[in-house]
């Protein structure tokens, strides 16, 4: 009985060691991706203002775009910049971006949304 438990324990330890080494290979890439996303969003957050003015203006009219789009764009700019700062501060914990699209230039015709972060 004791030999069986020791054998299972050794197999369990080997399983843990191999699975961690597989995840360890991906960790640096995920960390660098998150740091890059954070830097890009912190710097390009201000571009949300003209982007949102254009989207709202095309959808609801010029006057609505220049007023509501401008105010919404400021809110999105602050949100994207703060999400970028958060990603920079926590880049050692690889999570998905909070802001969608992840980069402002990914889909310039799509309105920005903020979602829950998940582990990568």
C-alpha positions, 0 to 999 in steps of 0.5 A: 500500500505504501509503495502504491501511494509513493508511486502515485505521489511521484507520478503526481509530482511529474505531472505538475512539473511538466504542466508548469513547464508548458505554461512557463514557455508561454508566460513571457509572451503573454506578459510582453503582449499585455505590456505592449497593449497597455502602453499603446492604450495609455498613449492613444487614448486621446484618439477616442475623441475624434473616433467617437465623434465620427461614429456617432456623427455617421449614425445620428447626425453631425450635431449629435456627433459634435455634442454627444460624440465629443462628450462620449469620446472624452469618457472613452479616452479617459477609460482607454488611457486608464485601462492602459495604465492598469495594464502597465501596472499589472503586466506581470499578471497576464489577463485579456484587455479590458477595452475592446477593440484591444487597440484603437486602430484594430477596428476604427469604425466600431464603438469602444466597449469595456469588458471584464478581464480574464486570464490569458 
